[in-house]
Amino acid sequence: MLVLTASLFVKIIPYVFGSVYNASKAALHSFSDTLRVELAPFGVNVTTVITGGVQSRIARTQRTLQPNSLYTPIEDEYARRVTHSQDGAMPNAAYARSVVTQVLYGSAPWRWLWPWAKGRKSWIWEGNKSWLIWLLCGGWAWTGLFHRAMSRMFKLYKLKNAIGK
């Protein structure tokens, strides 16, 4: 069984003028990481898709600053930020195809190098500039250390045996 959640890279970098939205994505990411540990004993995989730029209608609403805003001196940059996510954004169909392939078959090139290995990953990185953020934030590092530590600390392995009872 699989639980799939969709998040954004804004959990990792402070993408300005969106702190409340970014916080909601960070909360989802943390929820998914914790759920992954809690559901693992029951054979449930939890995968989070960390999304970079993908074509969307998120910038369809024009946003303006109030005349007395502290950000008025950088109003042009504020306006640019509203549409910035769409610069070089990945087409929806390509994004969907890539995510579904990674969910079902694992990530290339690993699925060809180690076809016997478990294909599910904790995180899937996809979308414009997602690889760059992955590289710069250390997404390549092994993230399972804390998952394993929490599982052992709270003896979640006991639940695996309790399922059949």
N, C-alpha and C positions, 0 to 999 in steps of 0.2 A: 504494500500500500504506500502511497505517496501523497504528501501534502506539499503543494507548490505555492510559494508566496512571491509576489513581485515587489521589489523595492527599487531604490535609485541610489546612485553613487553619492547623493547629497547626505547620506548617513556618514560618509567618510570624509568629505571635504566640505568646508563651510561656504556653500554656494549662496552668496549674499542676496539680501532682500527676499528671503524665503525661510526665515528661521522657524516659523510655526510649521510650515509644510515639511521642512527638513526634519524637524523633531518628530513628526508623525511617521516618517519613513525610518528614522532611527529606532523608534519604538517598535515598529513592525519587524525590523531586522533583529532586534534583541529578543522579541517575542519568538521569532522563528528559531533563533539559535537555542533558546531555552527549551522550546517545544521539541526540537531535534533530540536533545538529551533525554527529555522526559518520555518521549514516545519510542525511542530506540529499543528498549527492552521488549516492546510489543511488535517489533518488526516493521514499524512505520518509519519511512524515510521522510525527512523534511528538507526541501531544497529551496533556497532563496535565489531568485534571479536579481542580480544587481545590474540595473539598466543604465546605460549612458544615453546619449542623444538618440531618440527615435522620433520619426515624424508623428506629430500629434497636433491637436487643436488647442493645446494648453495656452498658447499665446494669442488666442483669438480675441481676448478681451483687452482693450486698451486700458492701461493703468496710468494714472497721473499722480504726481505728488501734490499735496496741499501747498498753497502759496507760502505758508509759514513753516514748512518742513525743514528740519535740520539738514536734509539731503538736497535741498534746492541748488547748492553750488555744483552738484554733480548730477543734475537732472538728466543730461544727455546719456550719461552712463547708466542711470536708472532705467531709462527708456530702452537702452540697448540690452540690458539684462533680461527684460521681459521677453524678447524674441531670441536671445542668444542660444537657447537650447535647441533651436531649430537649424542653426548654422551647421551644415554638413550632417544633418540627422540621417540615421539609417532608415531606409524604407520599411514600412510596417511588415510587408510580406517577407522580406529577407530576415528581419528580426524574429518573426514568428517561426519561420522555417528553422532557423538556427537554434532557437531555444527548444523547440520540440525535438529536434534531432539530438541535442545534448541531454535532454531529459530522458528520452527513450533509449539512446545508445551510448551515452557518455561523450566526453569531449575528445575532439581530434587533437593531437595525433594519438593520444593514449589508447583510444579504443582499438587502434590497429597494432600498437606496440605491445599492449598487454590485454588481449581480448578476453582472457580468463578473469581479469580483475573486475571487481565490482564497479559498474559504470556510474553509479549515483555519486554526485558531489554535494557537498554542503552548500556551496555557492556556485552559481553560474554567472559569469560576467559577459554581458552582451550589449551592443549599442555603440554609437559613435564615441570614441575616446575611452571606452571602458578598459581596453587593454593598457592604456597609459596610466590610468588611475590605479589599476590592478598592480602595475609594476612599481609605481611611486609609493603606494601605501603599504607595500609588503603583502599584497594579496596572494603572492606566490608562496608565502611561508605556510607551514603546516598549522592549520587552525584547530586540529583535533585535540591538541594538548589539554586545553581547558575543558573540553567536552568529556574527555576521558577522566580527568581529575574530579570533576563534579559527579560523574556517574559512580566512581569508586567511593568518593567521600560519603555519598548518601546511599550507597549500596543498591543502586538501581538494578544491578545484575540479578538480584533476588527475584525481581518481577518477571524475568524471562522464564524462570522455572515455575512460577505461580500461574502462568497462563493456562497450562494444561490441566490444572487441578480444578 
